[in-house]
Amino acid sequence: MSNPNRYQAIIAKIFSNHFENANEFEFDREELIAVAKELKIDLPKNLGDLIYSFRYRNELPETITSTATGGRDWIIEGAGKAKYRFKQVRLSQIEPRSELVTIKIPDSTPEIISAYALSDEQALLAILRYNRLIDVFLGITAYSLQNHLRTTVKDVGQIEIDEIYVGLDRQGRQFVVPVQAKGGSDKHGMVQSQQDIACCAQKFPELICRAVSAQFMNENIIALFELAMMDDELKVVDEKHYQLVPASSISKEELHLYATFPE
């Protein structure tokens, strides 16, 4: 069986083992092994990829999604070390809005970085860093602390943050900024935002958390979202679209237009 098909078979069986019109329930990693053995399916070498694929990349099987009620959807979230939780939540569709103005930014990305970036995600993280787009978007001075931060969060388990920044504003307030980088077919994930924010609350309790998600659009346009969790729902606080161009291609008319935008 191909990876998507065998993943779907395993996760569907786990769901049916537990679901009895419940809005949430937990299972552990050992059950993945037991179910694969029962279904005579070879497990992937990286067992965590099965859960990761449904949390961030692929849709859950229709046999699972069809049981959600009240305009809700099923997600899989961490529930501790090697433990997971199926849960019904209201999911917001976080997609770039076509009607927003695109703001041109002089491209400061070194050409050698553009030439050798190994993936959309790595390229996007590098572009954010070299063009200081986190600073521009949030209106703070931000510094990259670490990328691909792997850590453990209480009651969630192990997580990975694509990149994490720390920063400050002119009032001296200090911030922590977890960043999601979305390339290809990846979706903005409520689960990832929720766990990023939880991680920052535990690891940096004295700092103000401002979660950001970045996404490639087209023609060197990058959509940036500031996201927040409200009542178990993912909400967009702000959204901006930036296009990286040679400085000479930004016209005087465009600069005058930008001067009229509210801060």
N, C-alpha and C positions, 0 to 999 in steps of 0.2 A: 504494500500500500504506500502511496506517496505520503509525505509528511502531513499536508493539510488533512487528508482523509483519515489517516491513523490518529492524528491529534483529535479530530472531531469525534471519532468512534470512542476514544478513551474518555474525553471530557463529557460526552453525552451519557456514557454509562455511569460515570461518577455522579452526574446530576440526577439521573433516575434512581440511583441508590439512596439518595437523601431527600429528594423533593417530595413533600407531601403538602402542597399548597402553602409552604412556608415562604416568608419574604427573605429569609437569609438562613444559611447553615454553613458549617465549617467542614473541611476535610484536610487530610495531611498528605504529604508527599509519598508516604509508603503506600497509600491507596492507589496512586498512579501505577506503581509496580504491580500490585495485586491485580488490578483491572486489566493491565496489558497482558499479564500471564493468562488471565481468564479468557480474554478475547484472542489469545495467540497472536499478539501483535508485538513486533520488535520495538523496544523503546529506543528513542534517540540517545546518543552518547551523552548529550547535554540535556538531562531530564528537565532542567529549569526552562528550556526553550519552549516546551509544550505550554506551560502556564504563561510565559512571556508573550507567546504568539497571540493568545486570546486577550491578553490585557492591553496590548499596544498595536498589534498589526492586523489581526484577522477577526472576522465576525464569528460569534458563537453559532453553533448549529441551530437550524430553524426549530428543531424539537425542543430546544431550550428557550429561545427568544419568544416563541409562541405562548409560553406559560406566563410571561410578565403581564401584570395587570395595572390599570389606572394610569396609563400613559407612561409607564416606567420601563426600564430595561435592566437586564442582568449585567453585573460586572463581577470580576474576580479581584479581590483585594487581599493583601497580606494580613494574616491573623496571628503572627508570631513566627518563631523559627520553624521553617519547613511546614508551616500551616497556612491555609488559605480559606477565604470566605466568599461564597456566592452571596450576592446581595442585590436586591431590587432598588434602583435609584432613578431619579429623573435626570436624564442625560441632556446636556446642552450641546447643540451642534456648533462647534467652534470652527468657523470657516471665514476666510477673508471676504470682506464686503466689497463688492465690485464698484460701489458708488464713492468710495473714499478717494480723496486726492492723493496722488503719488508725489512724494517729496524727494527731489534729487539731492544726492549727497556726493561730494567729491570722493572718488574711489581711492582709498589709501591701501588697498590690499596689495602686498608685494606680488609681482607677476610669478615669481618662483613658487609661491604658495598656491596660486591658482593653477599652476601647471601640474603640481604633484599631490594635490589633495586626494586622498584615497577613497573618500565617500562623500555623499551629499551632506551627511551630518557633520563630518570633520571639516569640510569646506565651510559650512555655515557657521560653525563655532569660530573658526579662524577669521572669517569676514566680520563677525560681530566684534571680535577682539581688536583687530587691526583698525577698524573704522570707528571704534568706540561707540557703537550703536546703542549699547545699554545705557551709557551716559546720556546720549542724545535723547533717547526715548523716555527715560525716567527723570531726566533733569537733575541728575546727581553725578558726582565723581565716583566711578566704580572701578574696582581692581579685581582681576581674575584671581581667585584664591586657589582653585583646583578644578580640573576637568575630570570627568568620569569618576566622581567621588563615590566609592562603594563603602557603605556603612550599614549599621544595624539600627533600626528604630523600634522602640518599645511598642509592643502590641501589633507591630506590622511585620517585622522580620528584616531581611537584607534588602536594601534598595540601592539603586545607582542614579545619581544626579548627573546629567550631561555636563553641566559646568555650574560652578557656584562663584558668585562675586560678593565682595563686601564693598561698601561705599559710604559716603557721607554727603550732606547737603550744606548750604551756606549757614544754616542755623546750628550746625554741629551734630545734627541727628545722624545716627549710624544705621546702616541697612545691611541685610543679607538678601541676595538675589539668586534664587535657584533658577536655572535656565533649561528649558527643553528645546532641543533642536529637531525639527521635523523635516525630513526629506523624503522624496519618493512618495509612497502610498501611506506613510505613517500618519496616524490621526492624533489630534490633540487629546490627551487622555485625562479624564477626571481622576482616575486612579493615581497616575503619576503626579499630577498637581497636588492631590490630597496628601500623598506620602512625602513629597518634597516640602510642603508647608509644615507637616508634622515633624519632619527631620529638623527643619530650621528652628522650630519652637523648642525642641529638645536640646539641640547642640548649640544654639545661639539665642538663648531666651532673652538677652538684653538688647537684641537688635530687632529692628522693624523688618518684617519679611515682605518682599514684593516679588511675587512669582511671575516669571516671564516665559512665554513660548514664542519661538521664532520659526518661520516657515518660508521656504522658497516658493515664489509664485512663478513669474516668467520675466524675460527680458531684464535679468539682474534685479528684479524687485523682490524685496523681503518684507513679509508681513510680521509685525511684532504685536503681541498681545500681552497686556498685564492681566493676570487672572487671579481670582480669589474664590474661596469656598464660602458659600452662604447657605445655611439650612440644608447641608448635604448636596448642594448643587454647585456646579462650576459656572462662575459668572465672569464676563469680560468687563474689566474696569476701564480699559483703554485699548485702542487699536490704532496703529499707524503703519503706513506703507512707505518704504524707502527704496529708491532706485540708485544704485551705485553707477556713477558716470564720470568721465573726465571733467575736471573743473571748468574747462573752456566751453562745455556744452550746456552749462547752466546760464540761461539768459537773464538780462536785466529785468525783463518783465516777470520772470519767475521769482526772482529775488524780491521784487516789489510785492508780489502776491504773498510770498511767505511772511513778509513784514506785517501783513494785515491779520495773520492768524492769531487767535488768543493764546496766551501762554498757558 
